[in-house]
C-alpha cells in the first residue's frame, strides 16, 4: 500500500528532480496522485480488499481517492508480470530509469 516509506521517498525524489523546474510548477507533491492514477495503465494493478472487484467503486468518476479510501479498499498495488520480470534485472531497470528521466525530466543518469 502507499506506505510512509514510499511517500517519503516520493517526496525526496520530487524535491530533487521536480520541485524547482519551471515546467512542473503547477504540480504539487502529492504521492497518492500517481499511485491512484496509474490504475488506468495496463501494467499497474490493485489487489482490492473486502471482496471488491471494481476499483471504480471506491470514488466517483474523475475523483482521486484519499489515502484513507485507498487504505480502506486497496491491499497493495503490483506491476504486470512481464514488467516486474524486467525490473528485477538491473540492466533493464537502469535502462528504463534513463528513458524515464531523459524523456520526462530531461536529465541523463
C-alpha positions as CSV (number, residue, x, y, z in Angstrom):
1,X,0.0,0.0,0.0
2,X,1.0,3.6,-0.1
3,X,3.2,3.5,3.0
4,X,5.0,6.2,4.8
5,X,8.3,4.9,3.4
6,X,7.0,5.1,-0.2
7,X,5.6,8.6,0.4
8,X,8.8,9.8,1.9
9,X,10.9,8.5,-1.0
10,X,8.5,10.1,-3.5
11,X,8.8,13.4,-1.7
12,X,12.6,13.2,-1.7
13,X,12.7,12.4,-5.4
14,X,10.2,15.2,-6.1
15,X,12.3,17.7,-4.3
16,X,15.4,16.7,-6.2
17,X,14.0,16.3,-9.8
18,X,10.7,18.2,-10.0
19,X,10.3,20.9,-7.3
20,X,12.4,23.7,-8.8
21,X,11.7,23.1,-12.5
22,X,9.5,25.8,-14.0
23,X,7.7,23.5,-16.3
24,X,6.4,21.4,-13.3
25,X,5.4,24.4,-11.2
26,X,1.7,23.9,-11.5
27,X,2.1,20.4,-9.9
28,X,2.2,19.7,-6.2
29,X,4.0,16.9,-4.5
30,X,1.1,14.5,-3.6
31,X,2.3,10.9,-3.5
32,X,-1.2,9.4,-3.6
33,X,-1.9,11.0,-7.0
34,X,0.3,8.9,-9.3
35,X,-0.4,5.8,-7.1
36,X,-4.1,6.2,-7.8
37,X,-4.0,7.5,-11.4
38,X,-1.7,4.7,-12.6
39,X,-4.8,2.4,-12.2
40,X,-5.7,3.1,-15.9
41,X,-2.3,1.9,-17.1
42,X,-2.2,-1.7,-18.4
43,X,0.9,-2.5,-16.3
44,X,-0.4,-1.3,-12.9
45,X,-2.9,-3.3,-10.8
46,X,-4.5,-3.2,-7.4
47,X,-5.3,-6.1,-5.1
48,X,-8.5,-4.9,-3.6
49,X,-9.9,-5.6,-0.1
50,X,-13.3,-6.6,1.3
51,X,-14.3,-8.7,-1.8
52,X,-14.2,-5.7,-4.1
53,X,-13.7,-6.4,-7.7
54,X,-14.1,-2.9,-9.3
55,X,-11.6,-0.2,-8.4
56,X,-14.1,2.3,-9.8
57,X,-16.5,1.8,-6.9
58,X,-14.1,3.5,-4.4
59,X,-14.7,7.1,-5.5
60,X,-16.9,8.9,-8.1
61,X,-15.6,9.1,-11.6
62,X,-13.0,11.8,-12.1
63,X,-12.0,12.0,-8.4
64,X,-8.8,10.9,-6.8
65,X,-9.2,8.6,-3.8
66,X,-8.0,9.9,-0.5
67,X,-5.2,8.0,1.3
68,X,-7.9,6.8,3.8
69,X,-10.1,5.4,1.0
70,X,-7.1,3.7,-0.6
71,X,-6.0,2.2,2.7
72,X,-9.6,1.0,3.4
73,X,-10.1,-0.6,0.0
74,X,-6.6,-1.5,-1.5
75,X,-4.4,-4.1,-0.1
76,X,-1.5,-3.3,-2.4
77,X,-0.5,-2.3,-5.9
78,X,1.5,-4.5,-8.2
79,X,3.1,-4.5,-11.6
80,X,2.2,-6.6,-14.6
81,X,4.3,-9.9,-14.5
82,X,6.3,-9.0,-17.7
83,X,7.2,-5.6,-16.4
84,X,8.1,-7.0,-13.0
85,X,10.4,-9.5,-14.6
86,X,12.2,-6.8,-16.4
87,X,12.5,-4.6,-13.3
88,X,14.2,-7.4,-11.4
89,X,17.1,-7.2,-13.9
90,X,19.4,-4.3,-13.0
91,X,20.4,-3.6,-16.7
92,X,16.7,-3.4,-17.8
93,X,15.9,-1.3,-14.7
94,X,18.7,1.2,-15.3
95,X,17.7,1.5,-19.0
96,X,14.1,2.2,-18.1
97,X,15.1,4.7,-15.4
98,X,17.3,6.5,-18.0
99,X,14.4,6.6,-20.6
100,X,12.0,8.0,-18.0
101,X,14.4,10.6,-16.7
102,X,15.6,11.7,-20.2
103,X,12.1,11.9,-21.6
104,X,10.1,13.3,-18.7
105,X,12.6,15.2,-16.6
106,X,15.2,15.9,-19.3
107,X,18.2,14.6,-17.5
108,X,20.6,11.7,-18.0
109,X,21.5,9.5,-15.1
